[in-house]
Structures are given as structure tokens and as C-alpha cells.
Amino acid sequence: MFKRKKRRGPPAGSGLLCSGAPAVPPASWQDALNPYGDRFDPAVERARATNPAEAAFFAQDDRIATKWHHYLEIYDRHLSRYRGKPVRVLELGVYQGGSLQMWRRYFGPEAVIHGLDINGGCRQIEDEQPDLRLHLGSQADQALLKRIVEEMGGIDVVIDDAGHVSPEQILSFETLYPLMAPDGVYIVEDLHASYWPEFGGGLRAPGAFMEYAKHLLDRLHARYVLEPEPFTRDPGFADATHGIAFYDSMVVFERRRKPSPRSLTVGRRTLS
Ligand SMILES: C[S@@+](CC[C@H](N)C(=O)[O-])C[C@H]1O[C@@H](n2cnc3c(N)ncnc32)[C@H](O)[C@@H]1O
């Protein structure tokens, strides 16, 4: 008699598009990132840019900016309507200042561009280029975030590229999202960190930003939930949110005032 081999792998029903994972997971989050390091020629990339965000990024030859390539198309998909407008943009996490310069190139001269970073050295960016407003402090400082929004006179776009620590990302989101323009866009990037304990995350770990975002996906559908618990059926988030887009390492929240969705039917004929 052959002994039946015990089947290992994902539970039934979750194997869609499985291709076989490497047997050994990355030893650390640094190992997970290293294989992705890439060399490129900015001039070549600029010449074959397929959207204005790519063009703006590869034109950056002053201060250093660091973005994952696939983010550029996603930015343009969600932010292109703001180009050439007096859009109010806040980037959490400024690093060397290149991304703020890139946003200026992308959005144009009318944009109000603010950055927040915990590194006091970033002050230099504003000293050199006063059309970029710099705030020093932590993305977890809710009072500071509120003051920044007040100074900006409201806020249309948030790009969270700061500490990538889940509890801080959640704090920033909970503070800023309700203060945004009704049609604002909130982007949280580098969410691979949401799978790493060093950043307050882990696969399906309570408190990881990705878990929080999945929970918001349920709240987007709150008015269809049959459970009696009132919080799960509270449509407040759904009323203010048009959609949530999940990408590799990035989640985009699109605000839009949305009272009860309407189900519509047109036409006259039915099947005979
Ligand atoms: C990934 S870098 C930002 C990269 C930049 N946005 C770019 O595209 O070039 C992260 C930055 O976040 C800052 N940072 C880390 N923790 C922070 C926190 N709690 N609040 C604000 N900034 C923080 C770091 O000092 C660093 O400059």
C-alpha cells in the first residue's frame, strides 16, 4: 500500500494563480529588498517615460528622490487631474528633498507643496527653495499634523512615505483623512513594510497597516453588512470614500462624498 502523501500548501480555494513560492523566505526585510536594487540611465528612462509622473521623476537631477518605478504610473493614474491646479499636497517623509522637487515639476507652479520629516537637516530644503514648505516633526504628532493642514488651508493630496511604521501610518491616516478635501487622495506607500515586525507589521498581524486597510475595505461596504454590531455597519467612512485601490506596496484612498448608492435600471425589454 502506498501511503497517501499529506498535501502541504495553501488551504483549498486559495490557490488561484499560485506558481510555487521559493522554499526559503527572505531572512530579513533587508534581504527582501536587496534583489530589487536596479541600475538605469535616467536619460534613457526619460526618453521612454510613458506618463508625466515618470517624466517628472527621471528629470530629477538636483536633490535625490527615491521611488519604486511602478509607483510612478499609479501616482499619475490618481493625481493627473490636479496637474496645473492650485492643489495642496503634503508628503510625509522628505529624505533628501528630491521628491518635493519632483512634485513641483509634476503638479506645476500653482501647487502648494509641504513636506514633513523628523530629520532636522531637511530645513535646508526650504532655506534653498522657499516654494517648498518644510515642517519638522513626527508623522505621529497629531497636533502638528492638524497645524500643518490649517497652515495649508486644507489639503487635497497626502503621500505617506515617512517612517513606514504601521501604528504611525495609522495615526497619520486617522488624523489627516477626515481633514481632507471631499475629493482628496491619500496614498500610503512602501507597504511591504507592513509585513515586517520591525515596522509594527507581519502577515495578517493585528495593527499592521495592511490589516487596517483591509478593515477599511469592509467599512467601505458597511451599509451591506448584516451583523447587528453597529460599528461594523457605520457608513461614515463609506459616505466619504469613493474607493480604495490596492497595488504592490501601495494603497490609495480616493475620497468622494457618496450618499446612498443608487441602483438604476434602463431599457424596456426582458427575456421572452
Ligand atoms: C523613504 S524616506 C522618504 C523618501 C522621499 N519621500 C523620496 O521619495 O525621496 C523616509 C523619510 O521619512 C523620515 N521619517 C522617518 N520616520 C518619520 C516620522 N515618524 N515622521 C516623519 N518623518 C519620518 C526619514 O527621516 C526619511 O527622511
The ligand as an ORCA input file, in Angstrom:
! r2SCAN-3c Opt
* xyz 0 1
  C      11.774     56.800      2.447
  S      12.371     58.330      3.056
  C      11.401     59.479      2.126
  C      11.739     59.459      0.683
  C      11.199     60.620     -0.099
  N       9.769     60.788      0.047
  C      11.525     60.380     -1.551
  O      10.633     59.936     -2.295
  O      12.658     60.619     -1.948
  C      11.686     58.393      4.644
  C      11.888     59.689      5.381
  O      10.971     59.673      6.478
  C      11.581     60.269      7.588
  N      10.904     59.753      8.793
  C      11.115     58.591      9.444
  N      10.269     58.477     10.478
  C       9.484     59.578     10.455
  C       8.405     60.036     11.266
  N       7.952     59.337     12.291
  N       7.834     61.210     10.954
  C       8.287     61.953      9.920
  N       9.297     61.561      9.118
  C       9.897     60.400      9.389
  C      13.056     59.933      7.484
  O      13.831     60.900      8.156
  C      13.261     59.914      5.968
  O      13.761     61.156      5.535
*
